[in-house]
Amino acid sequence: MATISKIANLKQTKLHSLHTELNAKMAEFAGYDMPIQYADGILNSHLHVRKEAGLFDVSHMAQLRLTGKDRVKFMESICVADLEILPHNTATLSVYTNPKGGIIDDTIITNRGDHFFVVVNAGCADKDIAHYRQQISNFKGDLKLEIIDRSLIALQGPKAASVLQRLVKNDLNKLKFMNCDEMDVDGSKCLVSRCGYTGEDGFEISVAHDKAIALSKKLLSFAEVKAAGLGPRDSLRLEAGLCLYGHDIDDTTTPVEANLTWTIGKRRREQGGFFGADPILAQLKNATLVTRKRVGFIVNGAPARDGSTIHDPATGKKIGQVTSGTFSPILKQAIAMGYVETPFSKLNTAVNIQVRGKDQPAVVSKMPFVPTNYKKD
């Protein structure tokens, strides 16, 4: 039987009954009762996504629509992306920043031609929406923010495209990474985006609530697809070197410190115009202002979890802290990411990470730890 979370007043996605039907282990996440794992366990689910395809319920994430003729100007005032040059039906990862240059949240923004389609993290949804509304009230221009009340499911893995192709008439080979299109998926009108959070090829499918369970069951009817929970989603994203908000990035870390400078468009670096532009652009111009950096680690021994301290092997001095860590099922060794003082951020730098009171040797490693398989050509 399904393990139900005992925390009262949790929100539920429209797929909640399917999770319980599939005997998922449920737990609280971002105010929702969400599936952590299914009967096959986190390890097997992780490996299945890497080899075939997994189906994730990500309906707890907020979907937004921003319309109005001044939407580009407004969005560029609150995020670092160059949205003037973003092609139609193309998405970009960006970050919202505060006046000090800290990251309010990371987000996917898609240019849908007459509007922006925006997906934000579940744990930040209320904060992000409040931020939008506050800034819109201060902005002089033509804007309208709508919350899209639909489910969102993610089909991820090397066989995701071949599975989804059986349910759509569109040629998915023409849909590249970070592109989207509206299409009929097994009789349901959906917005299909070729993106995800696992490092694998895959899709996020925005579907009407009343069609979400039927579509999910249809996808799960294929032998290649298994339901996957938040447990493998976390280990997959860490192998891919992807940040989890509230752990690897937050309102005290700048995009430069977080090694997310690639999200800042060239024109935005020259012109600024977004919250925190002065401290962020100053860090870009003067490396001495960047006192810490987000890096990856290969750890020799047990996994180093969030909060583990990082030390200089020569002096024992604390030089940083782990923000995410796990055992990599693909590499078969512990991996982590965290922040260290800038002089220790170079590749192959040896450090010690304290795990259960003991120093474990680790080395700064390139990310992603496992090569990504995005559909780029």
C-alpha positions as CSV (number, residue, x, y, z in Angstrom):
1,M,0.0,0.0,0.0
2,A,1.0,3.6,-0.6
3,T,2.8,5.4,2.3
4,I,0.8,8.6,2.9
5,S,2.4,11.7,4.4
6,K,1.1,12.4,7.8
7,I,1.5,16.2,7.6
8,A,-1.9,17.9,7.6
9,N,-3.1,20.4,5.1
10,L,-0.8,19.5,2.3
11,K,-1.8,20.4,-1.2
12,Q,-2.2,17.7,-3.8
13,T,-1.7,17.6,-7.6
14,K,-4.4,16.2,-9.8
15,L,-2.2,13.1,-10.2
16,H,-2.3,12.3,-6.5
17,S,-4.7,9.5,-6.8
18,L,-2.5,7.9,-9.5
19,H,0.5,8.1,-7.1
20,T,-1.4,6.3,-4.4
21,E,-2.8,3.7,-6.9
22,L,0.9,3.0,-7.9
23,N,1.8,2.6,-4.2
24,A,4.2,5.5,-4.1
25,K,6.0,6.5,-0.9
26,M,4.6,10.0,-0.3
27,A,6.2,12.9,1.6
28,E,5.9,16.7,1.9
29,F,7.7,18.8,-0.6
30,A,7.1,22.5,-1.1
31,G,3.7,22.2,0.6
32,Y,2.6,19.3,-1.5
33,D,2.1,15.6,-0.8
34,M,4.4,14.3,-3.5
35,P,5.8,10.9,-4.5
36,I,9.4,10.3,-3.4
37,Q,9.7,6.8,-4.8
38,Y,7.8,3.8,-6.1
39,A,8.2,0.1,-5.4
40,D,11.3,-0.2,-7.5
41,G,13.2,2.2,-5.3
42,I,15.3,5.3,-6.0
43,L,18.3,3.5,-7.4
44,N,16.5,1.4,-9.9
45,S,14.3,4.3,-10.9
46,H,17.3,6.5,-11.5
47,L,19.0,3.9,-13.7
48,H,15.8,3.3,-15.6
49,V,15.6,7.0,-16.5
50,R,19.2,6.9,-17.7
51,K,18.5,3.8,-19.9
52,E,14.8,4.2,-21.0
53,A,12.2,6.7,-19.7
54,G,10.7,7.9,-16.5
55,L,7.5,9.9,-15.9
56,F,7.5,12.6,-13.3
57,D,4.7,14.6,-11.8
58,V,5.9,18.2,-11.7
59,S,2.5,19.8,-11.4
60,H,3.5,21.4,-8.1
61,M,5.6,23.9,-10.2
62,A,3.8,27.1,-11.1
63,Q,3.0,27.9,-14.7
64,L,2.5,31.6,-15.6
65,R,1.6,33.6,-18.7
66,L,2.7,37.2,-19.1
67,T,1.0,39.2,-21.8
68,G,1.1,42.9,-22.9
69,K,3.2,44.9,-25.3
70,D,5.7,45.9,-22.6
71,R,6.4,42.3,-21.4
72,V,10.0,42.2,-22.7
73,K,10.9,45.5,-21.0
74,F,9.3,44.3,-17.8
75,M,10.9,40.8,-17.8
76,E,14.3,42.2,-18.5
77,S,13.9,44.5,-15.4
78,I,13.5,41.5,-13.1
79,C,15.7,38.8,-14.8
80,V,19.1,38.6,-16.4
81,A,18.1,37.0,-19.8
82,D,18.3,38.8,-23.1
83,L,14.7,38.3,-24.1
84,E,14.7,40.7,-27.1
85,I,16.6,38.1,-29.1
86,L,14.8,35.0,-27.8
87,P,13.3,33.2,-30.9
88,H,9.6,32.3,-31.1
89,N,8.8,29.0,-29.2
90,T,12.3,29.0,-27.6
91,A,13.0,28.8,-23.9
92,T,15.9,30.0,-21.8
93,L,17.0,29.4,-18.2
94,S,17.2,32.6,-16.3
95,V,17.3,33.9,-12.7
96,Y,15.4,36.6,-10.9
97,T,17.7,38.8,-8.9
98,N,17.3,41.1,-5.9
99,P,18.9,44.6,-5.5
100,K,22.0,43.0,-3.8
101,G,22.5,40.6,-6.8
102,G,21.2,37.6,-5.0
103,I,19.0,35.0,-6.8
104,I,15.3,35.1,-5.9
105,D,14.7,32.0,-8.0
106,D,15.7,30.3,-11.2
107,T,13.1,29.9,-14.0
108,I,12.4,28.8,-17.5
109,I,11.1,31.5,-19.8
110,T,9.6,30.7,-23.2
111,N,8.8,33.2,-25.9
112,R,5.4,32.1,-27.2
113,G,5.1,35.0,-29.6
114,D,2.3,37.0,-28.0
115,H,3.2,36.1,-24.5
116,F,5.9,34.6,-22.2
117,F,5.2,31.2,-20.7
118,V,7.1,30.9,-17.4
119,V,7.7,28.0,-15.1
120,V,8.9,28.6,-11.6
121,N,9.9,26.3,-8.7
122,A,7.1,25.0,-6.4
123,G,8.9,26.1,-3.2
124,C,9.2,29.7,-4.6
125,A,5.9,30.0,-6.4
126,D,4.1,32.2,-3.8
127,K,7.2,34.3,-3.4
128,D,7.7,34.6,-7.2
129,I,4.1,35.5,-7.9
130,A,4.1,38.1,-5.1
131,H,7.3,39.5,-6.6
132,Y,5.8,39.7,-10.1
133,R,2.7,41.5,-8.7
134,Q,4.7,44.0,-6.7
135,Q,6.9,44.8,-9.6
136,I,4.0,45.1,-12.0
137,S,2.3,47.5,-9.7
138,N,5.5,49.7,-9.8
139,F,5.9,49.3,-13.6
140,K,4.4,51.8,-16.0
141,G,3.4,49.8,-19.0
142,D,1.0,47.3,-20.6
143,L,1.2,44.0,-18.7
144,K,-1.0,41.2,-17.5
145,L,0.0,38.2,-15.3
146,E,-2.0,35.0,-15.4
147,I,-1.6,31.9,-13.4
148,I,-2.1,28.9,-15.7
149,D,-4.2,26.2,-13.9
150,R,-2.9,23.1,-15.7
151,S,-1.0,19.9,-14.8
152,L,2.6,19.4,-15.8
153,I,4.3,16.1,-16.4
154,A,7.8,15.3,-17.4
155,L,8.8,12.4,-19.6
156,Q,12.6,12.0,-19.3
157,G,15.2,9.6,-20.7
158,P,16.8,8.4,-24.0
159,K,13.6,6.6,-25.1
160,A,11.2,9.5,-24.2
161,A,11.1,10.8,-27.8
162,S,10.3,7.4,-29.3
163,V,7.5,6.9,-26.8
164,L,5.9,10.3,-27.2
165,Q,6.2,10.1,-31.0
166,R,3.6,7.3,-30.9
167,L,1.1,9.7,-29.4
168,V,1.6,12.8,-31.6
169,K,1.5,13.6,-35.3
170,N,4.2,16.2,-35.1
171,D,7.7,15.2,-36.1
172,L,9.6,15.4,-32.7
173,N,12.9,15.2,-34.5
174,K,12.3,18.8,-35.5
175,L,11.7,19.9,-31.9
176,K,15.1,20.7,-30.4
177,F,16.3,21.2,-26.9
178,M,14.6,24.2,-25.2
179,N,12.0,24.5,-28.0
180,C,8.3,24.0,-27.6
181,D,5.1,23.6,-29.6
182,E,1.4,23.0,-29.1
183,M,0.4,19.6,-30.2
184,D,-2.3,17.0,-29.8
185,V,-1.0,14.3,-27.5
186,D,-3.3,11.2,-27.6
187,G,-6.3,13.4,-28.0
188,S,-5.3,16.1,-25.4
189,K,-4.2,19.6,-26.5
190,C,-0.9,20.1,-24.8
191,L,2.1,22.5,-24.8
192,V,5.1,20.2,-25.2
193,S,8.6,21.6,-24.3
194,R,11.8,19.7,-25.0
195,C,13.5,20.2,-21.7
196,G,13.8,18.8,-18.2
197,Y,15.8,18.4,-15.0
198,T,17.6,15.1,-15.5
199,G,20.4,15.8,-18.0
200,E,18.6,13.4,-20.4
201,D,16.5,14.1,-23.5
202,G,12.9,14.6,-22.6
203,F,9.8,16.7,-22.5
204,E,7.7,18.7,-20.1
205,I,4.0,18.5,-21.0
206,S,1.5,21.0,-19.9
207,V,-1.9,19.3,-20.0
208,A,-5.4,20.2,-18.8
209,H,-6.1,18.8,-15.3
210,D,-9.0,16.6,-16.4
211,K,-6.7,14.9,-19.0
212,A,-3.6,14.5,-16.8
213,I,-4.3,11.1,-15.3
214,A,-5.5,9.5,-18.6
215,L,-2.4,10.8,-20.4
216,S,-0.1,9.7,-17.6
217,K,-1.6,6.2,-17.7
218,K,-1.2,6.1,-21.5
219,L,2.5,6.9,-21.2
220,L,2.9,4.4,-18.4
221,S,1.3,1.7,-20.6
222,F,4.5,1.6,-22.7
223,A,7.1,-0.9,-21.5
224,E,9.9,1.7,-21.7
225,V,8.2,4.1,-19.2
226,K,8.0,3.8,-15.4
227,A,6.8,6.3,-12.8
228,A,9.6,8.2,-11.1
229,G,9.5,10.3,-7.9
230,L,11.3,13.2,-6.4
231,G,14.1,10.9,-5.1
232,P,15.6,9.9,-8.4
233,R,14.8,13.4,-9.8
234,D,17.2,14.8,-7.2
235,S,20.0,12.3,-7.9
236,L,19.6,12.7,-11.6
237,R,19.8,16.5,-11.5
238,L,22.8,16.4,-9.3
239,E,24.6,14.0,-11.7
240,A,23.7,16.7,-14.4
241,G,25.2,19.5,-12.2
242,L,21.9,21.3,-12.0
243,C,21.0,23.6,-9.1
244,L,18.3,23.1,-6.6
245,Y,16.9,26.4,-5.3
246,G,17.2,26.8,-1.6
247,H,20.3,24.6,-1.6
248,D,22.7,25.4,-4.4
249,I,21.4,28.9,-5.0
250,D,19.5,31.4,-2.9
251,D,19.0,35.1,-2.3
252,T,22.5,35.4,-0.9
253,T,24.3,34.0,-3.9
254,T,24.9,35.9,-7.1
255,P,24.9,34.3,-10.6
256,V,28.6,34.9,-10.8
257,E,29.3,33.0,-7.5
258,A,26.9,30.3,-8.6
259,N,28.7,29.8,-12.0
260,L,25.6,30.9,-13.8
261,T,27.1,33.8,-15.7
262,W,26.1,32.1,-18.9
263,T,22.5,33.0,-18.1
264,I,23.4,36.7,-18.4
265,G,23.0,37.9,-22.0
266,K,25.9,39.8,-23.7
267,R,23.7,42.9,-24.1
268,R,22.5,42.6,-20.5
269,R,26.2,42.6,-19.4
270,E,26.7,45.8,-21.3
271,Q,23.5,47.6,-20.4
272,G,22.4,46.2,-17.1
273,G,18.9,47.3,-16.2
274,F,18.0,44.4,-13.9
275,F,17.9,44.3,-10.1
276,G,21.4,43.9,-8.7
277,A,23.1,44.8,-12.0
278,D,25.7,46.9,-10.3
279,P,27.1,44.3,-7.9
280,I,26.8,41.5,-10.5
281,L,28.4,43.4,-13.3
282,A,31.2,44.5,-10.9
283,Q,31.9,40.9,-10.1
284,L,32.1,40.1,-13.9
285,K,34.6,42.9,-14.4
286,N,36.7,42.3,-11.3
287,A,37.3,38.7,-10.3
288,T,38.8,39.8,-6.9
289,L,35.2,40.7,-5.8
290,V,34.2,37.0,-6.2
291,T,35.1,35.5,-2.9
292,R,33.4,32.1,-3.4
293,K,32.4,29.8,-6.2
294,R,30.0,26.9,-6.7
295,V,31.9,23.8,-7.8
296,G,31.4,20.1,-8.1
297,F,33.3,17.4,-6.1
298,I,34.1,13.8,-6.5
299,V,34.2,12.4,-2.9
300,N,36.2,9.4,-1.7
301,G,33.9,7.7,0.7
302,A,30.3,8.1,2.0
303,P,28.2,10.9,0.4
304,A,28.7,14.4,1.8
305,R,25.2,15.8,2.4
306,D,23.9,19.4,2.5
307,G,25.7,21.3,5.2
308,S,28.9,19.3,5.3
309,T,31.9,21.6,5.8
310,I,34.8,21.7,3.4
311,H,38.4,22.2,4.6
312,D,41.9,23.0,3.3
313,P,43.8,19.7,3.7
314,A,47.0,21.6,4.4
315,T,45.7,23.8,7.3
316,G,42.4,22.3,8.3
317,K,40.8,25.7,7.7
318,K,37.1,25.7,6.7
319,I,36.9,27.0,3.2
320,G,33.3,26.2,2.2
321,Q,30.2,24.1,2.6
322,V,28.4,21.4,0.6
323,T,25.0,22.4,-0.7
324,S,24.0,19.1,-2.4
325,G,25.4,15.6,-2.2
326,T,24.5,12.0,-3.1
327,F,25.9,8.7,-4.3
328,S,26.0,8.6,-8.1
329,P,24.4,5.4,-9.5
330,I,26.2,6.0,-12.8
331,L,29.7,6.8,-11.5
332,K,29.3,4.5,-8.5
333,Q,30.9,7.0,-6.2
334,A,29.9,10.0,-4.1
335,I,29.4,13.4,-5.7
336,A,28.6,16.8,-4.3
337,M,28.4,20.4,-5.1
338,G,29.0,23.4,-2.9
339,Y,30.7,26.7,-2.4
340,V,34.4,27.2,-1.7
341,E,36.7,30.2,-1.4
342,T,37.7,31.2,-4.9
343,P,41.4,30.1,-4.6
344,F,40.2,26.5,-4.0
345,S,37.7,26.5,-7.0
346,K,40.1,25.3,-9.7
347,L,39.6,21.9,-11.2
348,N,41.4,19.0,-9.5
349,T,42.0,21.0,-6.3
350,A,42.2,18.6,-3.4
351,V,40.0,19.3,-0.4
352,N,38.6,17.5,2.7
353,I,34.9,17.2,3.4
354,Q,33.8,16.4,6.9
355,V,31.2,13.5,6.9
356,R,30.0,12.3,10.3
357,G,32.9,14.0,12.0
358,K,35.6,12.5,9.8
359,D,37.6,14.1,7.0
360,Q,37.0,12.5,3.6
361,P,39.3,13.4,0.6
362,A,37.6,15.0,-2.3
363,V,38.6,16.8,-5.5
364,V,37.0,19.7,-7.4
365,S,35.5,18.2,-10.5
366,K,34.0,19.4,-13.8
367,M,30.2,19.4,-14.0
368,P,28.1,17.8,-15.3
369,F,29.4,14.7,-13.6
370,V,27.5,12.6,-16.1
371,P,27.4,13.8,-19.7
372,T,24.1,15.3,-20.8
373,N,22.1,13.9,-23.7
374,Y,20.0,16.9,-24.8
375,K,18.6,17.0,-28.3
376,K,20.6,19.9,-29.8
377,D,20.8,18.9,-33.5
